[in-house]
């Protein structure tokens, strides 16, 4: 829904799963994409940073970094990819 710019439906879905999924990196990433697609990069980064905190292997950092790169957010992308590469050289 987020990729199709169906933001109201996406917001409703995120609200529905929040009570039992908010402490998962996947939920945090989904919220980050929701914010990013609406050009709210600062809010998106809060969610992405929280997702990275919740992922002990930093593998979510690879996903975030690659996708931020595709959106043209190179500075933020580099931060997440460097974190991933520290654990997975």
Legacy VTK file of the C-alpha trace (Angstrom):
# vtk DataFile Version 3.0
C-alpha trace
ASCII
DATASET POLYDATA
POINTS 89 float
0.000 0.000 0.000
2.831 2.381 0.778
4.468 1.774 -2.591
1.177 2.481 -4.333
0.766 5.770 -2.412
-2.324 4.462 -0.647
-1.332 6.274 2.511
-4.630 6.240 4.368
-4.937 2.473 4.013
-1.307 2.021 5.003
-1.779 4.232 8.062
-4.793 2.157 9.114
-2.853 -1.095 8.724
0.087 0.244 10.708
-2.296 1.382 13.453
-3.913 -2.047 13.510
-0.663 -3.985 13.974
1.052 -1.469 16.261
-0.121 -3.034 19.570
1.567 -6.357 18.848
4.311 -5.463 16.359
5.712 -2.074 17.354
8.821 -3.603 18.921
9.863 -5.372 15.732
12.343 -4.017 13.206
9.914 -4.849 10.398
7.209 -2.620 11.857
9.690 0.208 12.367
10.907 -0.102 8.772
7.339 -0.045 7.444
6.652 3.128 9.417
9.882 4.588 8.085
8.865 3.899 4.469
5.470 5.406 5.170
7.135 8.616 6.355
9.770 8.625 3.616
7.212 8.277 0.837
5.534 11.384 2.216
8.844 13.294 2.177
9.216 13.379 5.957
12.837 12.264 6.098
13.442 13.240 9.749
10.489 11.162 10.916
11.533 8.308 8.640
15.033 8.310 10.092
13.662 7.986 13.633
11.891 4.797 12.606
14.874 3.461 10.663
17.219 4.102 13.581
14.818 2.306 15.931
14.648 -0.638 13.506
18.444 -0.815 13.523
18.469 -0.788 17.340
16.060 -3.721 17.407
18.053 -5.849 14.949
21.010 -7.473 16.727
22.664 -8.624 13.477
22.285 -5.281 11.685
20.898 -7.087 8.640
17.970 -4.671 8.492
20.573 -1.935 7.977
21.385 -3.431 4.580
17.739 -3.256 3.498
17.358 0.295 4.775
20.622 1.424 3.199
19.881 -0.021 -0.221
16.388 1.432 -0.303
17.500 4.861 0.891
20.076 4.809 -1.887
17.351 4.084 -4.433
15.396 7.070 -3.090
18.479 9.255 -3.567
19.189 9.682 0.140
22.877 8.845 -0.216
24.148 10.304 3.049
21.621 8.369 5.119
22.133 5.295 2.977
25.859 5.293 3.634
25.313 5.389 7.404
23.225 2.213 7.359
25.390 0.363 4.850
28.554 1.127 6.830
26.923 -0.233 9.972
26.006 -3.433 8.125
29.506 -3.799 6.630
31.140 -3.569 10.073
29.524 -6.884 11.009
29.539 -8.399 7.529
32.762 -7.264 5.795
LINES 1 90
89 0 1 2 3 4 5 6 7 8 9 10 11 12 13 14 15 16 17 18 19 20 21 22 23 24 25 26 27 28 29 30 31 32 33 34 35 36 37 38 39 40 41 42 43 44 45 46 47 48 49 50 51 52 53 54 55 56 57 58 59 60 61 62 63 64 65 66 67 68 69 70 71 72 73 74 75 76 77 78 79 80 81 82 83 84 85 86 87 88
